[in-house]
Amino acid sequence: LRNLEAATGRNDLHLLTLSTLDGCISRPGIFRTTEAWCPHCLEGWRATNASVYGPLLWALDVVKACPVHSSLLRDRCSHCHSQFATLTAKALPGYCSVCSLWLGASNLPVPADSGDDHRYELWVAASVGELLTTLPRLQLADVPTALRANLQRCLNQSQGATKERMSALASAGPCMLRTWLSAQVRPTLDRLCRLSYQLGLPLIQLFQGVPADWRGPDY
């Protein structure tokens, strides 16, 4: 990152990364290993002569949907059906790195609500998007400590909750919340999303602060 900032003459490129969460969430598996995109977004940008690029949101493995068009992201070229890695030597935003054809489309069917899974994926996309937007303004000296404090507040402000039950809400093993609170293990973004969704608490509040009047589900 420092080399890129030196090459571009900018000192704010860290705002385009997850560096604010460094040491806060688990790194392995956070980024996709293959490219993903929303064909509607790409086509819309080209139609309006806007810049075509790959948003950071699309690069995160936990994000499966486009919050703008309520459709799932694509990860296979519709022409050659290939998957391809991000930032390859032949990479050109909006084009397949294998066959070099355009990945945007405007004639795709309107997605239908396919149930709880679809609603969850849209919630994740919107919530992570809000987190990315807020990160540059997150004025916390120690984000990992703030996250642990807010997780503890979630536990304290949910009547009858236990660490084991809260872990289950995150689709994790019974000891997982305990290891998060003790800083033995860093939570993954996926687990935090699942916990936040089940608690009915905006994801950003796990980092910014849980309101004093918030109450979690009763057990």
FILUM-263462 format. One line per 4 residues: number of its first residue (from 1); for each residue y, z, x of N, C-alpha, C. Coordinates in nm, 4 decimals, decimal comma. Layout:
NUM> Y Z X Y Z X Y Z X | ...
END
This chain:
1> -0,1203 0,0000 0,0828 0,0000 0,0000 0,0000 0,1259 0,0000 0,0868 | 0,1237 0,0776 0,1935 0,2401 0,0809 0,2825 0,2653 -0,0554 0,3444 | 0,1569 -0,1258 0,3794 0,1720 -0,2593 0,4372 0,2311 -0,3566 0,3365 | 0,1889 -0,3460 0,2111 0,2431 -0,4327 0,1068 0,3912 -0,4045 0,0837
5> 0,4261 -0,2776 0,0841 0,5667 -0,2427 0,0645 0,6517 -0,2938 0,1809 | 0,5961 -0,2868 0,3016 0,6691 -0,3377 0,4172 0,6832 -0,4891 0,4102 | 0,5781 -0,5565 0,3638 0,5814 -0,7025 0,3567 0,6747 -0,7540 0,2474 | 0,6856 -0,6772 0,1382 0,7683 -0,7219 0,0255 0,9093 -0,6640 0,0290
9> 0,9312 -0,5657 0,1149 1,0626 -0,5039 0,1212 1,0908 -0,4107 0,0055 | 0,9862 -0,3696 -0,0637 1,0022 -0,2777 -0,1777 0,9362 -0,1448 -0,1439 | 0,9931 -0,0376 -0,1976 0,9364 0,0949 -0,1737 0,8879 0,1608 -0,3018 | 0,8659 0,0787 -0,4060 0,8255 0,1339 -0,5351 0,6936 0,0761 -0,5858
13> 0,6157 0,0139 -0,4969 0,4904 -0,0472 -0,5415 0,3881 0,0563 -0,5851 | 0,4067 0,1819 -0,5420 0,3140 0,2868 -0,5853 0,3182 0,3064 -0,7359 | 0,4287 0,2630 -0,7989 0,4401 0,2754 -0,9443 0,3460 0,1804 -1,0171 | 0,2906 0,0829 -0,9444 0,1970 -0,0127 -1,0035 0,0523 0,0299 -0,9805
17> 0,0319 0,1503 -0,9325 -0,1017 0,1997 -0,9006 -0,1284 0,3315 -0,9733 | -0,2444 0,3897 -0,9462 -0,2807 0,5198 -1,0015 -0,2616 0,6301 -0,8977 | -0,1745 0,6060 -0,7996 -0,1589 0,7022 -0,6903 -0,1124 0,8396 -0,7390 | -0,0419 0,8446 -0,8532 0,0017 0,9738 -0,9075 -0,1176 1,0627 -0,9412
21> -0,2295 0,9999 -0,9747 -0,3492 1,0749 -1,0117 -0,4437 1,0956 -0,8949 | -0,3980 1,0652 -0,7733 -0,4814 1,0827 -0,6550 -0,5206 1,2301 -0,6407 | -0,6497 1,2550 -0,6243 -0,6984 1,3909 -0,6142 -0,7173 1,4591 -0,7476 | -0,6908 1,3848 -0,8564 -0,6950 1,4434 -0,9901 -0,8176 1,3968 -1,0683
25> -0,8472 1,2681 -1,0602 -0,9624 1,2132 -1,1301 -1,0568 1,1489 -1,0295 | -1,1823 1,1373 -1,0667 -1,2836 1,0818 -0,9782 -1,2582 0,9335 -0,9553 | -1,2645 0,8919 -0,8310 -1,2361 0,7519 -0,7984 -1,3524 0,6560 -0,8224 | -1,4762 0,6938 -0,7848 -1,5863 0,5978 -0,8029 -1,5972 0,5499 -0,9473
29> -1,6027 0,4186 -0,9632 -1,6208 0,3608 -1,0955 -1,4953 0,3482 -1,1780 | -1,3792 0,3820 -1,1235 -1,2583 0,3759 -1,2049 -1,2114 0,2319 -1,2251 | -1,2347 0,1462 -1,1241 -1,1913 0,0075 -1,1347 -1,3106 -0,0851 -1,1584 | -1,2863 -0,1918 -1,2305 -1,3899 -0,2926 -1,2531 -1,4229 -0,3626 -1,1220
33> -1,5443 -0,4123 -1,1134 -1,5835 -0,4922 -0,9972 -1,5715 -0,6410 -1,0269 | -1,5574 -0,6766 -1,1557 -1,5354 -0,8157 -1,1941 -1,4114 -0,8254 -1,2831 | -1,3528 -0,9420 -1,2863 -1,2285 -0,9632 -1,3606 -1,2515 -0,9516 -1,5116 | -1,1510 -0,9003 -1,5826 -1,1520 -0,8958 -1,7290 -1,0136 -0,9355 -1,7773
37> -1,0061 -0,9926 -1,8972 -0,8789 -1,0445 -1,9456 -0,8793 -1,0575 -2,0977 | -0,7602 -1,0692 -2,1532 -0,7449 -1,0982 -2,2954 -0,6991 -1,2430 -2,3088 | -0,7813 -1,3316 -2,3635 -0,7427 -1,4725 -2,3773 -0,6162 -1,4920 -2,4608 | -0,5953 -1,4056 -2,5623 -0,4765 -1,4164 -2,6466 -0,3500 -1,3893 -2,5661
41> -0,3538 -1,2853 -2,4828 -0,2374 -1,2527 -2,3999 -0,2059 -1,3666 -2,3041 | -0,3087 -1,4191 -2,2377 -0,2877 -1,5272 -2,1419 -0,2252 -1,6483 -2,2093 | -0,2782 -1,6847 -2,3249 -0,2266 -1,8028 -2,3955 -0,0841 -1,7802 -2,4435 | -0,0566 -1,6589 -2,4909 0,0780 -1,6270 -2,5361 0,1794 -1,6332 -2,4236
45> 0,1416 -1,5844 -2,3055 0,2333 -1,5895 -2,1911 0,2603 -1,7337 -2,1493 | 0,1546 -1,8162 -2,1476 0,1747 -1,9557 -2,1065 0,2597 -2,0305 -2,2079 | 0,2392 -2,0011 -2,3362 0,3142 -2,0710 -2,4412 0,4630 -2,0394 -2,4366 | 0,4974 -1,9218 -2,3878 0,6388 -1,8805 -2,3830 0,6968 -1,8893 -2,2411
49> 0,6206 -1,9526 -2,1508 0,6636 -1,9670 -2,0113 0,6882 -1,8323 -1,9430 | 0,6152 -1,7310 -1,9878 0,6254 -1,5990 -1,9253 0,5333 -1,5942 -1,8030 | 0,5550 -1,4963 -1,7185 0,4700 -1,4793 -1,6001 0,3285 -1,4438 -1,6429 | 0,2315 -1,5093 -1,5836 0,0909 -1,4794 -1,6090 0,0414 -1,3865 -1,4981
53> -0,0164 -1,2741 -1,5371 -0,0604 -1,1763 -1,4385 -0,1769 -1,0960 -1,4947 | -0,2340 -1,0131 -1,4107 -0,3425 -0,9258 -1,4545 -0,2932 -0,7830 -1,4627 | -0,2664 -0,7306 -1,5812 -0,2179 -0,5926 -1,5949 -0,3153 -0,4917 -1,5354 | -0,2621 -0,3827 -1,4829 -0,3454 -0,2752 -1,4295 -0,4422 -0,2240 -1,5354
57> -0,3991 -0,2253 -1,6609 -0,4833 -0,1780 -1,7713 -0,6155 -0,2529 -1,7748 | -0,6127 -0,3842 -1,7528 -0,7348 -0,4646 -1,7570 -0,8279 -0,4351 -1,6406 | -0,7749 -0,3795 -1,5343 -0,8559 -0,3543 -1,4147 -0,9362 -0,2247 -1,4253 | -0,9053 -0,1407 -1,5235 -0,9732 -0,0122 -1,5371 -1,1022 -0,0281 -1,6171
61> -1,2101 0,0233 -1,5642 -1,3413 0,0036 -1,6260 -1,3514 0,0689 -1,7633 | -1,2750 0,1762 -1,7859 -1,2823 0,2466 -1,9135 -1,2201 0,1660 -2,0265 | -1,1359 0,0697 -1,9948 -1,0643 -0,0091 -2,0962 -1,1460 -0,1334 -2,1302 | -1,1864 -0,1438 -2,2558 -1,2700 -0,2543 -2,3004 -1,1981 -0,3468 -2,3987
65> -1,0804 -0,3059 -2,4458 -1,0122 -0,3818 -2,5515 -0,8665 -0,4054 -2,5173 | -0,8065 -0,5010 -2,5854 -0,6632 -0,5288 -2,5723 -0,5906 -0,4558 -2,6843 | -0,4998 -0,3641 -2,6518 -0,4294 -0,2899 -2,7567 -0,3303 -0,3751 -2,8342 | -0,2920 -0,4905 -2,7797 -0,1955 -0,5794 -2,8469 -0,2641 -0,6628 -2,9544
69> -0,3813 -0,7170 -2,9216 -0,4499 -0,8085 -3,0135 -0,5738 -0,7473 -3,0792 | -0,6030 -0,6197 -3,0494 -0,7157 -0,5480 -3,1120 -0,8487 -0,6198 -3,0923 | -0,8621 -0,6880 -2,9798 -0,9857 -0,7602 -2,9509 -1,0430 -0,7117 -2,8188 | -1,1731 -0,7303 -2,8018 -1,2371 -0,6906 -2,6770 -1,1940 -0,7826 -2,5636
73> -1,1825 -0,7262 -2,4443 -1,1526 -0,8070 -2,3269 -1,2727 -0,8950 -2,2946 | -1,2468 -1,0096 -2,2353 -1,3541 -1,0994 -2,1916 -1,3776 -1,0801 -2,0422 | -1,5024 -1,0941 -1,9995 -1,5322 -1,0864 -1,8569 -1,6212 -1,2009 -1,8102 | -1,6374 -1,3021 -1,8960 -1,7106 -1,4236 -1,8591 -1,6276 -1,5456 -1,8986
77> -1,6199 -1,6398 -1,8076 -1,5460 -1,7630 -1,8344 -1,6107 -1,8368 -1,9515 | -1,5301 -1,8828 -2,0467 -1,5838 -1,9545 -2,1631 -1,6277 -2,0964 -2,1275 | -1,5931 -2,1427 -2,0091 -1,6292 -2,2789 -1,9666 -1,7582 -2,2799 -1,8848 | -1,7634 -2,1975 -1,7792 -1,8822 -2,1980 -1,6934 -1,9675 -2,0725 -1,7094
81> -1,9207 -1,9800 -1,7949 -1,9933 -1,8566 -1,8266 -2,0156 -1,7664 -1,7049 | -1,9304 -1,7806 -1,6058 -1,9425 -1,7007 -1,4847 -1,8605 -1,5727 -1,4930 | -1,9069 -1,4718 -1,4240 -1,8268 -1,3552 -1,3923 -1,7781 -1,3715 -1,2493 | -1,6630 -1,3158 -1,2180 -1,6129 -1,3307 -1,0819 -1,5348 -1,2066 -1,0420
85> -1,5348 -1,1807 -0,9122 -1,4698 -1,0617 -0,8591 -1,3186 -1,0745 -0,8677 | -1,2522 -0,9603 -0,8655 -1,1060 -0,9586 -0,8650 -1,0540 -0,9890 -0,7247 | -0,9357 -1,0464 -0,7183 -0,8663 -1,0718 -0,5908 -0,9507 -1,1496 -0,4910 | -1,0143 -1,2571 -0,5377 -1,0873 -1,3438 -0,4464 -0,9901 -1,4405 -0,3794
89> -1,0391 -1,5118 -0,2787 -0,9533 -1,6056 -0,2059 -0,9014 -1,7157 -0,2976 | -0,9799 -1,7504 -0,4007 -0,9395 -1,8576 -0,4931 -0,8724 -1,8040 -0,6196 | -0,8441 -1,6756 -0,6219 -0,7905 -1,6149 -0,7436 -0,6536 -1,6718 -0,7792 | -0,6381 -1,7079 -0,9051 -0,5111 -1,7536 -0,9597 -0,5003 -1,6934 -1,0987
93> -0,3992 -1,6129 -1,1249 -0,3900 -1,5429 -1,2542 -0,4071 -1,6374 -1,3730 | -0,5004 -1,6025 -1,4605 -0,5222 -1,6822 -1,5809 -0,6262 -1,7905 -1,5661 | -0,6807 -1,8084 -1,4467 -0,7777 -1,9152 -1,4224 -0,9079 -1,8582 -1,3665 | -1,0179 -1,9242 -1,3985 -1,1493 -1,8832 -1,3495 -1,1577 -1,9099 -1,1992
97> -1,2050 -1,8134 -1,1235 -1,2185 -1,8303 -0,9790 -1,3371 -1,9161 -0,9409 | -1,4244 -1,9476 -1,0382 -1,5425 -2,0286 -1,0103 -1,5179 -2,1750 -1,0436 | -1,4724 -2,2027 -1,1672 -1,4527 -2,3425 -1,2084 -1,3056 -2,3827 -1,2142 | -1,2158 -2,2854 -1,1940 -1,0704 -2,3091 -1,1888 -1,0096 -2,3521 -1,3215
101> -1,0804 -2,3339 -1,4331 -1,0267 -2,3705 -1,5641 -0,9535 -2,2525 -1,6274 | -0,8649 -2,2846 -1,7210 -0,7785 -2,1873 -1,7883 -0,8608 -2,0932 -1,8760 | -0,8287 -1,9652 -1,8714 -0,9045 -1,8646 -1,9452 -0,8401 -1,8230 -2,0767 | -0,7182 -1,8687 -2,1004 -0,6497 -1,8329 -2,2236 -0,7007 -1,9129 -2,3423
105> -0,6778 -1,8599 -2,4610 -0,7184 -1,9283 -2,5843 -0,6389 -1,8713 -2,7006 | -0,6093 -1,9576 -2,7964 -0,5352 -1,9120 -2,9143 -0,6135 -1,9320 -3,0428 | -0,7296 -1,9954 -3,0338 -0,8074 -2,0291 -3,1537 -0,9284 -1,9391 -3,1718 | -0,9255 -1,8219 -3,1123 -1,0383 -1,7297 -3,1272 -1,0332 -1,6628 -3,2635
109> -1,1473 -1,6281 -3,3208 -1,1484 -1,5620 -3,4521 -1,0782 -1,4276 -3,4482 | -1,0159 -1,3923 -3,5581 -0,9491 -1,2623 -3,5686 -1,0551 -1,1537 -3,5695 | -1,0459 -1,0555 -3,4801 -1,1493 -0,9513 -3,4747 -1,1511 -0,8659 -3,6000 | -1,2701 -0,8311 -3,6416 -1,2856 -0,7440 -3,7582 -1,3151 -0,6020 -3,7115
113> -1,2808 -0,5060 -3,7939 -1,3098 -0,3664 -3,7621 -1,4613 -0,3471 -3,7678 | -1,5207 -0,3190 -3,6519 -1,6661 -0,3077 -3,6457 -1,7137 -0,1632 -3,6429 | -1,6268 -0,0707 -3,6858 -1,6707 0,0669 -3,6970 -1,6110 0,1598 -3,5940 | -1,6749 0,2761 -3,5795 -1,6225 0,3816 -3,4937 -1,6083 0,3384 -3,3482
117> -1,7049 0,2630 -3,2975 -1,6992 0,2208 -3,1574 -1,5757 0,1351 -3,1314 | -1,5480 0,0440 -3,2241 -1,4320 -0,0441 -3,2087 -1,3027 0,0356 -3,2161 | -1,2953 0,1289 -3,3092 -1,1748 0,2119 -3,3202 -1,1560 0,2960 -3,1945 | -1,2670 0,3446 -3,1391 -1,2562 0,4235 -3,0162 -1,2050 0,3380 -2,9005
121> -1,2571 0,2166 -2,8864 -1,2136 0,1305 -2,7766 -1,0648 0,0967 -2,7887 | -1,0167 0,0757 -2,9109 -0,8738 0,0491 -2,9303 -0,7914 0,1722 -2,8977 | -0,8420 0,2898 -2,9340 -0,7716 0,4144 -2,9016 -0,7631 0,4331 -2,7501 | -0,8730 0,4078 -2,6802 -0,8739 0,4211 -2,5344 -0,7718 0,3272 -2,4710
125> -0,7708 0,2014 -2,5153 -0,6783 0,1037 -2,4585 -0,5335 0,1471 -2,4784 | -0,5014 0,1934 -2,5983 -0,3645 0,2374 -2,6276 -0,3303 0,3643 -2,5501 | -0,4234 0,4572 -2,5433 -0,3979 0,5862 -2,4778 -0,3842 0,5719 -2,3265 | -0,4715 0,4920 -2,2661 -0,4620 0,4696 -2,1221 -0,3362 0,3894 -2,0905
129> -0,3015 0,2951 -2,1790 -0,1772 0,2212 -2,1610 -0,0565 0,3136 -2,1627 | -0,0562 0,4112 -2,2541 0,0528 0,5092 -2,2597 0,0556 0,5921 -2,1315 | -0,0619 0,6295 -2,0817 -0,0694 0,7073 -1,9580 -0,0106 0,6288 -1,8412 | -0,0461 0,5006 -1,8296 0,0054 0,4187 -1,7209 0,1571 0,4029 -1,7296
133> 0,2073 0,3924 -1,8519 0,3521 0,3785 -1,8711 0,4254 0,5062 -1,8325 | 0,3628 0,6201 -1,8573 0,4265 0,7498 -1,8347 0,4140 0,7977 -1,6905 | 0,3096 0,7547 -1,6202 0,2826 0,8048 -1,4849 0,4038 0,7999 -1,3915 | 0,4814 0,6893 -1,3888 0,5956 0,6875 -1,2957 0,6989 0,7960 -1,3252
137> 0,7008 0,8474 -1,4487 0,7989 0,9499 -1,4851 0,7378 1,0894 -1,4881 | 0,6114 1,0998 -1,4474 0,5427 1,2283 -1,4523 0,5921 1,3160 -1,3378 | 0,6782 1,4093 -1,3694 0,7406 1,4940 -1,2677 0,6624 1,6239 -1,2526 | 0,5471 1,6140 -1,1874 0,4641 1,7311 -1,1626 0,4350 1,7397 -1,0136
141> 0,4559 1,8561 -0,9569 0,4321 1,8731 -0,8142 0,2827 1,8692 -0,7822 | 0,2004 1,9159 -0,8743 0,0561 1,9239 -0,8507 -0,0155 1,8816 -0,9776 | -0,0435 1,7525 -0,9896 -0,1061 1,6995 -1,1104 -0,2473 1,7548 -1,1307 | -0,3323 1,7655 -1,0269 -0,4659 1,8226 -1,0487 -0,4627 1,9634 -1,1067
145> -0,3714 2,0481 -1,0550 -0,3610 2,1841 -1,1075 -0,3140 2,1834 -1,2519 | -0,2198 2,0944 -1,2845 -0,1701 2,0829 -1,4221 -0,2819 2,0398 -1,5164 | -0,3649 1,9452 -1,4728 -0,4755 1,8994 -1,5565 -0,5723 2,0134 -1,5839 | -0,6079 2,0900 -1,4818 -0,7008 2,2027 -1,5016 -0,6406 2,3072 -1,5951
149> -0,5107 2,3323 -1,5813 -0,4446 2,4295 -1,6693 -0,4466 2,3813 -1,8138 | -0,4264 2,2529 -1,8340 -0,4256 2,1986 -1,9700 -0,5652 2,1950 -2,0308 | -0,6655 2,1707 -1,9496 -0,8030 2,1785 -1,9991 -0,8368 2,3215 -2,0416 | -0,7884 2,4180 -1,9653 -0,8101 2,5577 -2,0021 -0,7394 2,5902 -2,1325
153> -0,6184 2,5363 -2,1530 -0,5462 2,5583 -2,2787 -0,6224 2,4972 -2,3965 | -0,6813 2,3808 -2,3759 -0,7616 2,3193 -2,4820 -0,8756 2,4136 -2,5222 | -0,9366 2,4749 -2,4238 -1,0461 2,5690 -2,4504 -0,9942 2,6922 -2,5235 | -0,8830 2,7473 -2,4753 -0,8278 2,8696 -2,5334 -0,7755 2,8483 -2,6759
157> -0,7238 2,7286 -2,7039 -0,6590 2,7020 -2,8320 -0,7515 2,6340 -2,9324 | -0,8811 2,6329 -2,9029 -0,9813 2,5814 -2,9975 -1,0691 2,6990 -3,0383 | -1,0535 2,7430 -3,1605 -1,1219 2,8640 -3,2064 -1,2732 2,8497 -3,1977 | -1,3344 2,9457 -3,1313 -1,4800 2,9467 -3,1200 -1,5353 2,8528 -3,0145
161> -1,4481 2,7870 -2,9392 -1,4947 2,6904 -2,8398 -1,5557 2,7614 -2,7192 | -1,6507 2,6951 -2,6570 -1,7091 2,7409 -2,5318 -1,7027 2,6247 -2,4328 | -1,7210 2,6567 -2,3064 -1,7207 2,5507 -2,2051 -1,8320 2,4502 -2,2318 | -1,9443 2,4995 -2,2808 -2,0575 2,4109 -2,3080 -2,0264 2,3148 -2,4230
165> -1,9632 2,3665 -2,5282 -1,9294 2,2818 -2,6426 -1,8214 2,1805 -2,6077 | -1,7246 2,2232 -2,5266 -1,6203 2,1302 -2,4849 -1,6786 2,0207 -2,3957 | -1,7751 2,0574 -2,3136 -1,8419 1,9582 -2,2288 -1,9125 1,8541 -2,3143 | -1,9734 1,9001 -2,4227 -2,0438 1,8086 -2,5122 -1,9469 1,7096 -2,5769
169> -1,8252 1,7546 -2,6072 -1,7257 1,6638 -2,6646 -1,6924 1,5513 -2,5678 | -1,7026 1,5792 -2,4383 -1,6751 1,4784 -2,3364 -1,7988 1,3967 -2,3024 | -1,9061 1,4147 -2,3810 -2,0348 1,3472 -2,3567 -2,0858 1,3760 -2,2157 | -2,0677 1,5016 -2,1732 -2,1080 1,5432 -2,0387 -2,2095 1,6558 -2,0477
173> -2,2695 1,6894 -1,9357 -2,3645 1,7989 -1,9293 -2,2973 1,9313 -1,9603 | -2,3742 2,0346 -1,9961 -2,3179 2,1622 -2,0428 -2,2323 2,2349 -1,9399 | -2,2505 2,2063 -1,8123 -2,1741 2,2769 -1,7087 -2,0519 2,1985 -1,6607 | -2,0279 2,0816 -1,7185 -1,9260 1,9938 -1,6633 -1,7853 2,0533 -1,6706
177> -1,7457 2,1076 -1,7866 -1,6109 2,1636 -1,7967 -1,5915 2,2768 -1,6966 | -1,6941 2,3550 -1,6768 -1,6861 2,4657 -1,5808 -1,6547 2,4122 -1,4402 | -1,7190 2,3027 -1,4022 -1,6950 2,2460 -1,2685 -1,5564 2,1827 -1,2590 | -1,5052 2,1288 -1,3716 -1,3689 2,0748 -1,3707 -1,2674 2,1875 -1,3502
181> -1,2845 2,2955 -1,4254 -1,1887 2,4061 -1,4201 -1,1890 2,4760 -1,2844 | -1,3019 2,4755 -1,2173 -1,3120 2,5403 -1,0867 -1,2793 2,4447 -0,9722 | -1,2453 2,3190 -1,0066 -1,2110 2,2158 -0,9070 -1,3291 2,1767 -0,8188 | -1,4512 2,2076 -0,8647 -1,5692 2,1660 -0,7897 -1,5934 2,0163 -0,8049
185> -1,5599 1,9648 -0,9233 -1,5814 1,8243 -0,9555 -1,4555 1,7697 -1,0210 | -1,4192 1,6486 -0,9858 -1,3060 1,5831 -1,0519 -1,3563 1,5087 -1,1750 | -1,2890 1,5209 -1,2879 -1,3342 1,4486 -1,4075 -1,3120 1,2990 -1,3934 | -1,3947 1,2211 -1,4588 -1,3723 1,0772 -1,4635 -1,2751 1,0472 -1,5770
189> -1,2087 0,9337 -1,5682 -1,1160 0,8945 -1,6737 -1,1902 0,8733 -1,8048 | -1,3120 0,8233 -1,7961 -1,3928 0,8017 -1,9164 -1,4210 0,9336 -1,9879 | -1,4604 1,0377 -1,9141 -1,4885 1,1682 -1,9760 -1,3626 1,2289 -2,0369 | -1,2506 1,2158 -1,9677 -1,1249 1,2695 -2,0219 -1,0863 1,1981 -2,1507
193> -1,1097 1,0677 -2,1559 -1,0799 0,9923 -2,2783 -1,1670 1,0408 -2,3937 | -1,2941 1,0585 -2,3674 -1,3858 1,1025 -2,4739 -1,3495 1,2425 -2,5229 | -1,3145 1,3310 -2,4311 -1,2753 1,4653 -2,4700 -1,1466 1,4630 -2,5519 | -1,0478 1,3897 -2,5037 -0,9197 1,3807 -2,5724 -0,9357 1,3243 -2,7133
197> -1,0190 1,2219 -2,7266 -1,0418 1,1585 -2,8568 -1,1069 1,2563 -2,9544 | -1,2063 1,3285 -2,9086 -1,2766 1,4237 -2,9947 -1,1880 1,5420 -3,0322 | -1,0966 1,5789 -2,9439 -1,0055 1,6894 -2,9725 -0,8889 1,6468 -3,0608 | -0,8675 1,5168 -3,0755 -0,7526 1,4695 -3,1511 -0,6221 1,4966 -3,0784
201> -0,6283 1,4947 -2,9457 -0,5128 1,5259 -2,8618 -0,4780 1,4028 -2,7793 | -0,3512 1,3588 -2,7798 -0,3145 1,2432 -2,6976 -0,3549 1,2627 -2,5519 | -0,4114 1,1616 -2,4922 -0,4583 1,1699 -2,3543 -0,3480 1,2150 -2,2595 | -0,2273 1,1658 -2,2784 -0,1178 1,1986 -2,1885 -0,0899 1,3478 -2,1855
205> -0,1212 1,4191 -2,2939 -0,0925 1,5621 -2,2990 -0,1883 1,6443 -2,2121 | -0,3010 1,5855 -2,1734 -0,3885 1,6535 -2,0790 -0,3222 1,6618 -1,9412 | -0,2229 1,5769 -1,9181 -0,1516 1,5773 -1,7907 -0,0123 1,6384 -1,8053 | 0,0559 1,6051 -1,9150 0,1929 1,6543 -1,9347 0,1976 1,7985 -1,9821
209> 0,1041 1,8356 -2,0674 0,1052 1,9701 -2,1210 0,0569 1,9738 -2,2649 | -0,0280 2,0705 -2,2968 -0,0785 2,0885 -2,4333 0,0219 2,1741 -2,5099 | 0,0728 2,1247 -2,6242 0,1712 2,2030 -2,7006 0,1177 2,3401 -2,7395 | 0,2046 2,4394 -2,7393 0,1637 2,5771 -2,7706 0,1112 2,5895 -2,9126
213> 0,1599 2,5042 -3,0041 0,1165 2,5143 -3,1430 -0,0026 2,4242 -3,1750 | -0,0566 2,3554 -3,0742 -0,1732 2,2702 -3,0984 -0,2979 2,3557 -3,1130 | -0,3818 2,3185 -3,2057 -0,5092 2,3868 -3,2241 -0,6214 2,2834 -3,2292 | -0,7240 2,3086 -3,1530 -0,8370 2,2182 -3,1511 -0,9299 2,2415 -3,2676
217> -1,0396 2,1683 -3,2726 -1,1353 2,1849 -3,3837 -1,1999 2,3225 -3,3800 | -1,2285 2,3762 -3,4979 -1,2995 2,5038 -3,5072 -1,4490 2,4821 -3,4861 | -1,5149 2,5821 -3,4295 -1,6583 2,5725 -3,4055 -1,7331 2,6761 -3,4872
END
